[in-house]
Amino acid sequence: MAIASSNVSYELATIMGEGPWCDWVRSYGIQPLVFGKYGKGGMFGSIARLLRHLAVSPVDVLYVCGLRASLWLRSFRFLFPKTKIIHGIRWNPDSNSRLDIVFRLVERSTRFLVTKWITNSVASKRTLVQRCGIDDTRIHVIYNGINTVPKGLPVFDNRPLEVLTIANLNPRKGHREFLQVIPHVLQYVPNAHFVFIGRDDMNGTVQQAIYAAGLQDSVCYKGFQSDVTPWLKRARIFVLPSLWGEGCPTSILEAFSFGVPVVSHAIDGVPELIDDGRDGYLLPVDDIALADRIVELLLNPCLAEKMGQLGRIKVSDRFILASCVNQHEAVYREMVEN
């Protein structure tokens, strides 16, 4: 969003140290501000360097993602009273996890220190209103967007029987539970192949589960990939088996843009992206019909292609990055002018 904007001057910063995000920003010719320095004060040192930067180079709006950074900045709000704070919420903090419980407590008790919130789903906004006591007029819902809808896609019938999942390996993403579904699919489509792409946050436990279930010939983990285009071009179906904590998954929009139908659990903001039975399928968590829906789409390529094309049209009409950029800029203008 920041990189695509031409009307707003952004400074991209992290309170953490060097890492893949910094490399990604530099790949666009932008030098990020890195406030995290190894061995120099930890989190407090990072925040101190950020506050020093704000004192020297004031900004109109601070757009903060992440609970810790947001809380620290609220705590020192008095040092930059003219700067407006936006807290960007990228997931739905509605679960009973410790993170979500602490998040809701912080938002409720310090909401007077934040100017506005931007969420990427109506579900997230609903949680902020109902469980954090935030006035709904202070919350803007702006969906994620993708830069372009790709052209020149391979013929659908020529794609292998491949089911793709792009999501970091994390307990809330549901990979291990999905592994219990895959044998049921293989009973009816024995030559189906499942591909997992994403950073491993579970120290190899998913890979171990693949081998323990004897699925190593049918399930392949490809690790983190900076460019997932080759796999999206091959996929027949995209499955996002997340169990909780989703906002507006960009992976769903990317799959649609490549004409791939999506099967997912009906959680959080996901139903705001998928029209059940039209461009994909939505199922309750633990619904045994998940396997049936995957089998149906694998065995009926005409239906799968039709659904994927409807999803592609939806993304083209409603989820292009330019719209996301323009909506953010409108919020900034409103904040600065008022």
Phi, psi and chi 1 to 4 in degrees:
 res  aa     phi    psi   chi1   chi2   chi3   chi4
   1 MET       -  -52.7  174.4 -167.1   70.0      -
   2 ALA   -62.7  -39.8      -      -      -      -
   3 ILE   -68.6  -32.5  -67.0  170.6      -      -
   4 ALA   -81.8  -12.8      -      -      -      -
   5 SER   -80.2  138.4  176.4      -      -      -
   6 SER  -116.6   -6.4   58.2      -      -      -
   7 ASN  -105.9   -9.3  -61.0  -41.7      -      -
   8 VAL  -124.6  137.4  173.1      -      -      -
   9 SER   -89.6  111.9  176.2      -      -      -
  10 TYR  -102.3  146.1  -77.0   91.1      -      -
  11 GLU  -116.7  121.1  -72.5 -175.5  -44.2      -
  12 LEU   -94.4  127.3  -60.6 -179.5      -      -
  13 ALA  -141.1  157.1      -      -      -      -
  14 THR  -137.5  142.0  174.8      -      -      -
  15 ILE   -87.9   -2.1   60.7  171.2      -      -
  16 MET   -90.5 -176.4  -53.3  -58.7  -71.8      -
  17 GLY   -91.6 -163.7      -      -      -      -
  18 GLU   -62.8  147.5  -69.2  -73.7  -13.3      -
  19 GLY  -177.7 -172.1      -      -      -      -
  20 PRO   -57.7  -35.3  -24.6   33.5      -      -
  21 TRP   -62.0  -43.7  178.5   83.0      -      -
  22 CYS   -61.4  -42.0  -61.7      -      -      -
  23 ASP   -62.8  -39.8  -63.7  -24.5      -      -
  24 TRP   -64.1  -43.5  175.4   78.0      -      -
  25 VAL   -62.7  -43.9  171.9      -      -      -
  26 ARG   -65.1  -26.8  -68.3 -170.2 -177.5  102.2
  27 SER   -64.3  -17.8   71.3      -      -      -
  28 TYR   -97.3   10.5  -75.4   89.2      -      -
  29 GLY    78.6   20.8      -      -      -      -
  30 ILE  -115.0  134.7  -60.9  172.1      -      -
  31 GLN   -94.3  112.6 -176.8   61.4   36.9      -
  32 PRO   -75.6  154.6   29.6  -35.6      -      -
  33 LEU   -86.5  118.8  -59.2  172.6      -      -
  34 VAL  -111.7  104.7 -177.4      -      -      -
  35 PHE   -91.4  -15.2  -64.6  111.4      -      -
  36 GLY   -83.0  122.5      -      -      -      -
  37 LYS  -123.1  124.5  -52.7  -67.9 -176.3 -178.5
  38 TYR   -57.8  125.1 -179.9   74.8      -      -
  39 GLY    75.6   13.3      -      -      -      -
  40 LYS  -123.2   69.9  -65.1 -174.0  178.2 -179.0
  41 GLY    90.6   -0.8      -      -      -      -
  42 GLY    59.2 -146.7      -      -      -      -
  43 MET   -61.9  -41.4  178.3   62.9   71.4      -
  44 PHE   -62.6  -40.0 -174.8   79.4      -      -
  45 GLY   -63.5  -39.3      -      -      -      -
  46 SER   -62.4  -46.2  -61.7      -      -      -
  47 ILE   -65.9  -38.8  -63.7  -61.0      -      -
  48 ALA   -61.0  -41.2      -      -      -      -
  49 ARG   -68.0  -37.1  -75.9 -176.7  -77.2  -86.8
  50 LEU   -63.9  -45.7  170.0   56.7      -      -
  51 LEU   -63.3  -38.5  -65.5  174.0      -      -
  52 ARG   -62.4  -40.9 -169.2 -179.9  -53.5  120.7
  53 HIS   -64.0  -41.8  175.4   79.5      -      -
  54 LEU   -66.1  -32.3  -67.6  174.1      -      -
  55 ALA   -67.9  -36.9      -      -      -      -
  56 VAL   -83.1  -38.4  175.0      -      -      -
  57 SER  -127.2   80.1  -56.0      -      -      -
  58 PRO   -61.1  150.1  -19.5   31.9      -      -
  59 VAL  -125.8  158.2  -62.2      -      -      -
  60 ASP   -77.1  -40.7  -65.5  -47.5      -      -
  61 VAL  -135.1  132.9  177.5      -      -      -
  62 LEU  -104.8  114.0  -92.5  175.2      -      -
  63 TYR   -99.6  112.0 -170.0  120.0      -      -
  64 VAL  -115.4  130.2 -172.9      -      -      -
  65 CYS  -114.7  131.4  -69.6      -      -      -
  66 GLY   113.2  133.4      -      -      -      -
  67 LEU   -66.2  -44.5  179.6   60.4      -      -
  68 ARG   -63.8  -48.3  -72.2 -173.8  -59.2  170.3
  69 ALA   -62.7  -41.9      -      -      -      -
  70 SER   -62.8  -41.8  174.5      -      -      -
  71 LEU   -66.0  -42.3 -178.8   56.9      -      -
  72 TRP   -60.9  -44.5  -84.8  103.2      -      -
  73 LEU   -67.6  -35.9  -72.0  169.7      -      -
  74 ARG   -64.1  -37.5  -65.9  178.3 -151.3 -163.8
  75 SER   -63.0  -29.6  -58.6      -      -      -
  76 PHE  -109.6   25.3  -68.6   97.0      -      -
  77 ARG   -56.5  -33.3 -174.8   75.3  176.0   80.2
  78 PHE   -65.2  -17.9   64.5   92.6      -      -
  79 LEU   -78.6  -20.2  -65.5  176.8      -      -
  80 PHE  -138.3   67.0   43.7   95.6      -      -
  81 PRO   -63.1  -23.0   23.0  -33.7      -      -
  82 LYS   -86.4  -11.6  -66.2 -176.7  179.0 -179.6
  83 THR   -86.0  132.1  -61.9      -      -      -
  84 LYS   -89.4  142.6  -49.4  -67.4  179.5   66.2
  85 ILE  -111.3  128.5  -66.2 -179.0      -      -
  86 ILE  -110.2  131.8  -66.4  177.5      -      -
  87 HIS  -102.8  115.3 -167.3 -177.8      -      -
  88 GLY   -87.0  122.2      -      -      -      -
  89 ILE  -108.5  116.3  -48.6  -60.3      -      -
  90 ARG  -103.9    6.0  -46.2  -60.4  -63.8  168.5
  91 TRP  -146.4  175.4   82.9  104.8      -      -
  92 ASN  -100.5  106.9 -178.6   20.4      -      -
  93 PRO   -82.2   55.4   31.9  -34.7      -      -
  94 ASP  -108.6   -0.1 -168.3   38.4      -      -
  95 SER   -85.4  179.3   77.7      -      -      -
  96 ASN   -96.6   17.0  -68.9  -37.6      -      -
  97 SER   -68.4  156.8   69.4      -      -      -
  98 ARG   -60.4  -40.2 -177.8  164.4   57.1 -178.1
  99 LEU   -59.1  -47.7  171.6   62.9      -      -
 100 ASP   -68.6  -36.2  -76.8   -2.7      -      -
 101 ILE   -63.7  -45.5  -68.1  171.4      -      -
 102 VAL   -65.2  -41.2  171.8      -      -      -
 103 PHE   -57.0  -49.2  173.7   91.9      -      -
 104 ARG   -64.4  -37.0  -66.3 -167.7  -62.1  -94.6
 105 LEU   -63.7  -44.4  176.0   63.1      -      -
 106 VAL   -63.8  -45.9  168.7      -      -      -
 107 GLU   -63.2  -41.3  -63.8  -54.3  -67.6      -
 108 ARG   -66.4  -41.6  176.4  174.5  -71.1  -83.0
 109 SER   -83.5  -20.7   59.1      -      -      -
 110 THR  -123.4   17.2   65.3      -      -      -
 111 ARG   -62.2  -24.2   60.7 -174.0 -175.7  -86.5
 112 PHE   -68.9  -12.6   65.0   96.3      -      -
 113 LEU   -93.2   -5.2  -64.6  171.4      -      -
 114 VAL  -107.9  138.9  178.4      -      -      -
 115 THR   -80.0  -50.9  -49.0      -      -      -
 116 LYS  -148.3  164.0  -72.0 -173.6  179.9  -67.1
 117 TRP  -121.8  143.5  -73.9 -102.0      -      -
 118 ILE  -121.8  120.2  -67.3 -179.9      -      -
 119 THR  -110.5  163.6   72.1      -      -      -
 120 ASN  -109.8   20.8   60.5    3.2      -      -
 121 SER  -158.3  151.9   70.3      -      -      -
 122 VAL   -66.0  -34.1  173.6      -      -      -
 123 ALA   -59.1  -42.2      -      -      -      -
 124 SER   -65.6  -43.1  -57.7      -      -      -
 125 LYS   -60.2  -41.9  176.3  175.9 -179.9  175.6
 126 ARG   -60.3  -40.5 -172.8 -178.3  -54.3  118.3
 127 THR   -64.0  -42.9  -62.8      -      -      -
 128 LEU   -63.2  -37.3  -66.1 -180.0      -      -
 129 VAL   -73.7  -50.2  171.8      -      -      -
 130 GLN   -80.1  -32.5  -64.1  177.6   -6.3      -
 131 ARG  -111.1  -10.4  -53.3 -162.3   66.9  176.4
 132 CYS  -119.4   -4.8  -57.8      -      -      -
 133 GLY    69.9   26.5      -      -      -      -
 134 ILE   -90.5  135.8  -61.1  170.7      -      -
 135 ASP   -61.8  128.4 -172.2  -29.3      -      -
 136 ASP   -65.2  -19.3   66.0  -10.4      -      -
 137 THR   -72.7  -13.1   61.2      -      -      -
 138 ARG   -95.5    3.5  -61.6  169.3   64.0 -167.8
 139 ILE  -118.4  126.5  -52.2  169.5      -      -
 140 HIS  -111.8  133.4  -64.4  -95.3      -      -
 141 VAL   -98.6  116.8  177.1      -      -      -
 142 ILE  -129.7  113.1  -56.6  177.0      -      -
 143 TYR   -71.1  153.8  -69.4  111.3      -      -
 144 ASN   -62.9  160.6  -62.3  -13.6      -      -
 145 GLY  -141.2  157.9      -      -      -      -
 146 ILE  -112.2  154.0   60.9  172.4      -      -
 147 ASN   -65.7  -49.9 -163.4   23.4      -      -
 148 THR  -146.0  159.7   58.4      -      -      -
 149 VAL   -94.2  116.4  175.3      -      -      -
 150 PRO   -63.8  152.5   23.1  -33.0      -      -
 151 LYS  -112.9  170.4  -60.9  178.6 -179.4  179.8
 152 GLY    65.7   41.4      -      -      -      -
 153 LEU   -75.8  150.4  -61.3 -179.7      -      -
 154 PRO   -66.5  153.4   21.6  -31.4      -      -
 155 VAL   -59.1  133.9  177.2      -      -      -
 156 PHE   -59.3  -42.4 -160.5   85.4      -      -
 157 ASP   -64.4  -20.2  -79.1  -14.4      -      -
 158 ASN   -86.3   -6.0  -68.1  -18.3      -      -
 159 ARG   -76.7  144.6  -58.5 -176.0 -174.6 -169.6
 160 PRO   -69.0  167.2   25.6  -33.8      -      -
 161 LEU   -77.9   70.7  -67.7  173.7      -      -
 162 GLU  -114.0  131.5 -159.8  158.6  -81.4      -
 163 VAL  -110.1  122.5 -179.8      -      -      -
 164 LEU  -108.8  137.7  178.4   63.4      -      -
 165 THR  -129.4  119.5  -64.1      -      -      -
 166 ILE  -112.5  106.9  -58.0  173.9      -      -
 167 ALA  -170.3  137.1      -      -      -      -
 168 ASN   -58.1  141.7  -68.5  -25.3      -      -
 169 LEU   -71.1  103.9  -87.7   54.6      -      -
 170 ASN  -147.7  144.0 -176.8  -70.2      -      -
 171 PRO   -52.8  -36.3  -29.6   36.3      -      -
 172 ARG   -73.9  -12.9   70.1 -179.2  178.4   88.3
 173 LYS   -82.8  -12.9  -66.2  -65.5 -173.7  177.1
 174 GLY    78.5   22.0      -      -      -      -
 175 HIS   -62.3  -44.4  -69.1   85.4      -      -
 176 ARG   -65.6  -38.6  -74.1 -179.8  -63.8 -171.3
 177 GLU   -66.8  -35.0  -70.1   78.2    4.4      -
 178 PHE   -66.2  -32.6 -173.8   34.1      -      -
 179 LEU   -61.2  -25.4  -70.7  176.2      -      -
 180 GLN   -75.7  -19.9  -60.3  174.2   23.2      -
 181 VAL   -84.3  -34.0  173.3      -      -      -
 182 ILE   -57.9  -42.7  -70.0  174.2      -      -
 183 PRO   -57.5  -32.4  -26.4   36.1      -      -
 184 HIS   -68.5  -35.1  -61.4  -74.8      -      -
 185 VAL   -67.5  -42.6  175.5      -      -      -
 186 LEU   -66.6  -21.6  -65.0  174.4      -      -
 187 GLN   -61.4  -34.2  -72.3 -179.6    5.1      -
 188 TYR  -103.4  -27.1  -62.0   93.9      -      -
 189 VAL  -130.9   75.8 -167.3      -      -      -
 190 PRO   -62.8  -22.5   19.0  -30.3      -      -
 191 ASN   -96.4   12.4   53.6  -20.8      -      -
 192 ALA   -68.6  148.8      -      -      -      -
 193 HIS  -130.4  136.9 -168.8   65.0      -      -
 194 PHE  -115.9  133.0  -63.7   77.9      -      -
 195 VAL  -122.4  126.4  177.2      -      -      -
 196 PHE  -106.7  129.9  -67.9  171.4      -      -
 197 ILE  -128.3  132.6  -65.5  177.5      -      -
 198 GLY   154.3  161.6      -      -      -      -
 199 ARG   -66.5  141.8 -175.2 -174.4   65.3 -117.4
 200 ASP   -90.3  106.6 -176.9    6.4      -      -
 201 ASP  -101.7   11.4  -64.2  -25.8      -      -
 202 MET  -122.3   17.6  -61.9  175.7   65.8      -
 203 ASN    53.7   41.7  -61.2  -44.1      -      -
 204 GLY    83.3    3.5      -      -      -      -
 205 THR   -68.0  -31.8   57.4      -      -      -
 206 VAL   -68.2  -44.1  171.5      -      -      -
 207 GLN   -61.3  -39.8  -62.2   90.3  -51.6      -
 208 GLN   -62.8  -39.9  -66.5  169.3   13.8      -
 209 ALA   -66.4  -34.1      -      -      -      -
 210 ILE   -61.0  -46.6  -68.6  171.3      -      -
 211 TYR   -70.3  -37.6  -82.1   88.2      -      -
 212 ALA   -63.1  -31.9      -      -      -      -
 213 ALA   -87.7   -1.3      -      -      -      -
 214 GLY    69.5   30.1      -      -      -      -
 215 LEU  -104.3   12.2  -65.8  171.9      -      -
 216 GLN   -63.6  -20.9   61.1  -89.0   18.2      -
 217 ASP   -85.1  -13.4  -66.6  -28.0      -      -
 218 SER  -115.0  -17.2  -58.9      -      -      -
 219 VAL  -124.2  129.5 -177.9      -      -      -
 220 CYS  -126.6  129.0  179.2      -      -      -
 221 TYR  -101.4  121.1  171.1   58.6      -      -
 222 LYS  -101.1    0.3  -66.7  -68.2 -173.6  178.2
 223 GLY    73.8 -168.5      -      -      -      -
 224 PHE   -74.5  135.9  171.2   79.5      -      -
 225 GLN  -129.8  125.6  -59.5  -68.0  -30.9      -
 226 SER   -70.1  -24.5   58.3      -      -      -
 227 ASP  -130.8  112.5 -178.0    8.0      -      -
 228 VAL   -98.6    8.2  -64.9      -      -      -
 229 THR   -54.3  -46.0  -62.0      -      -      -
 230 PRO   -58.6  -35.6  -25.0   35.5      -      -
 231 TRP   -77.8  -35.5  -71.7  -84.2      -      -
 232 LEU   -66.9  -31.3  -74.3  166.4      -      -
 233 LYS   -70.9  -24.4  -76.0 -175.9  174.3 -179.3
 234 ARG   -91.1  -25.1  -67.9  169.2   51.0   87.7
 235 ALA   -68.2  142.2      -      -      -      -
 236 ARG   -92.6  -34.2  -74.0  -73.7 -172.7  103.4
 237 ILE  -141.7  145.7  -53.9  171.3      -      -
 238 PHE  -112.3  129.2 -177.3   86.7      -      -
 239 VAL  -120.2  125.4  175.7      -      -      -
 240 LEU  -114.1  102.3 -175.3   66.3      -      -
 241 PRO   -90.6   23.6   32.8  -33.0      -      -
 242 SER   -54.5  145.6  -64.2      -      -      -
 243 LEU   -99.8  -28.9  -54.2  175.0      -      -
 244 TRP  -167.1  170.4   76.3   87.8      -      -
 245 GLY    79.5   24.5      -      -      -      -
 246 GLU   -97.4  149.8  -68.7  -68.2   -7.0      -
 247 GLY  -108.1  -94.8      -      -      -      -
 248 CYS  -124.9   86.1  171.1      -      -      -
 249 PRO   -61.4  116.4  -19.5   31.8      -      -
 250 THR   -63.1  -28.0  -57.4      -      -      -
 251 SER   -60.2  -34.7   59.6      -      -      -
 252 ILE   -65.9  -44.3  -70.8  178.7      -      -
 253 LEU   -63.6  -39.6  -57.1 -179.6      -      -
 254 GLU   -63.9  -42.6  -69.9  175.8  -28.3      -
 255 ALA   -61.3  -47.5      -      -      -      -
 256 PHE   -56.8  -41.6  -82.4  154.8      -      -
 257 SER   -62.7  -24.5   75.6      -      -      -
 258 PHE   -94.9   11.8  -79.9   83.2      -      -
 259 GLY    73.2   29.1      -      -      -      -
 260 VAL  -106.5  124.6 -178.5      -      -      -
 261 PRO   -69.6  154.1   27.7  -34.7      -      -
 262 VAL  -120.3  135.4  179.4      -      -      -
 263 VAL  -117.7  129.1 -179.4      -      -      -
 264 SER  -154.3  168.3 -177.7      -      -      -
 265 HIS   -79.9  146.8  -68.7  129.7      -      -
 266 ALA   -83.7   70.0      -      -      -      -
 267 ILE  -120.0  149.9   60.7  165.1      -      -
 268 ASP    49.1 -126.3  -55.7  -48.4      -      -
 269 GLY   -86.4   -1.4      -      -      -      -
 270 VAL   -60.5  -42.8  172.7      -      -      -
 271 PRO   -63.6  -13.0  -25.3   36.7      -      -
 272 GLU   -76.9  -13.9  -60.7  170.1   37.2      -
 273 LEU  -106.3  -33.0  -54.3 -177.2      -      -
 274 ILE  -108.5  129.1  -60.5  172.2      -      -
 275 ASP   -92.8  106.8  -67.9  -40.7      -      -
 276 ASP   -57.3  126.0 -175.5   37.4      -      -
 277 GLY    84.3   -6.3      -      -      -      -
 278 ARG  -107.4  -58.7  177.9  175.7  170.3   80.1
 279 ASP  -118.4    8.7   46.7   34.7      -      -
 280 GLY   172.8 -167.8      -      -      -      -
 281 TYR  -130.6  140.0  -72.4  119.8      -      -
 282 LEU  -116.3  133.5  -68.8  166.8      -      -
 283 LEU  -135.9  150.0  -59.9  102.5      -      -
 284 PRO   -63.7  153.3  -19.2   31.3      -      -
 285 VAL   -58.3  137.7  173.7      -      -      -
 286 ASP    73.2    9.6  -64.8  -30.6      -      -
 287 ASP   -73.0  123.5 -168.1  -32.2      -      -
 288 ILE   -67.9  -13.0   59.3  174.7      -      -
 289 ALA   -72.8   -6.8      -      -      -      -
 290 LEU   -56.5  -45.4  176.8   61.2      -      -
 291 ALA   -62.6  -40.3      -      -      -      -
 292 ASP   -62.3  -39.7  -62.7  -25.7      -      -
 293 ARG   -67.6  -39.1  -66.8  -69.0  179.6 -103.5
 294 ILE   -66.1  -44.5  -65.0  171.8      -      -
 295 VAL   -59.8  -44.0  169.3      -      -      -
 296 GLU   -57.4  -44.8  176.9 -174.8   -0.4      -
 297 LEU   -73.7  -32.9  -68.5  174.2      -      -
 298 LEU   -69.0  -35.8  -73.6  175.1      -      -
 299 LEU   -88.8   -9.7  -65.1 -178.5      -      -
 300 ASN  -126.8   76.6 -169.3  -21.5      -      -
 301 PRO   -62.2  -28.7   20.9  -31.9      -      -
 302 CYS   -64.1  -43.5  -68.3      -      -      -
 303 LEU   -65.2  -44.3  174.3   62.3      -      -
 304 ALA   -61.0  -43.4      -      -      -      -
 305 GLU   -65.4  -41.5 -177.1  175.0   19.4      -
 306 LYS   -61.0  -46.2  178.1 -178.1  177.5 -178.9
 307 MET   -61.5  -44.3  -76.1 -175.5  161.9      -
 308 GLY   -61.5  -39.3      -      -      -      -
 309 GLN   -68.0  -35.7  -71.4  -56.7  -46.8      -
 310 LEU   -66.4  -38.2  -71.0  172.1      -      -
 311 GLY   -65.4  -38.0      -      -      -      -
 312 ARG   -62.4  -42.6 -176.6  173.3  162.7   87.5
 313 ILE   -64.3  -41.0  -67.7  170.0      -      -
 314 LYS   -60.0  -46.7  176.9 -167.1  -69.7 -176.6
 315 VAL   -61.9  -43.9  167.0      -      -      -
 316 SER   -60.5  -35.3  179.8      -      -      -
 317 ASP   -83.5  -32.7  -70.6  -15.8      -      -
 318 ARG  -128.1  -14.9  -65.3  174.6   48.9 -162.7
 319 PHE  -130.2   42.3  -63.3  100.5      -      -
 320 ILE   -90.3  143.7  -67.8  -59.4      -      -
 321 LEU   -57.8  -35.6 -177.0   59.1      -      -
 322 ALA   -58.0  -37.9      -      -      -      -
 323 SER   -65.6  -42.2  174.9      -      -      -
 324 CYS   -60.0  -43.5  174.9      -      -      -
 325 VAL   -63.0  -47.6  169.7      -      -      -
 326 ASN   -62.7  -39.1  -67.6  -22.2      -      -
 327 GLN   -67.5  -38.6  -69.1  178.3   71.4      -
 328 HIS   -63.2  -44.2  -83.7   83.8      -      -
 329 GLU   -62.3  -36.4  -68.1  177.7   -3.5      -
 330 ALA   -63.9  -38.4      -      -      -      -
 331 VAL   -65.3  -43.8  174.2      -      -      -
 332 TYR   -59.9  -45.3  -57.8  153.0      -      -
 333 ARG   -60.7  -43.5  -75.2 -165.8  -64.6  -89.6
 334 GLU   -60.4  -41.9  175.8 -170.9  -20.4      -
 335 MET   -67.4  -42.2  -65.5  172.2   64.9      -
 336 VAL   -72.1  -35.7  171.9      -      -      -
 337 GLU   -77.2  -23.6  -67.8  170.0   -0.2      -
 338 ASN   -95.0      -  -67.5  -24.2      -      -
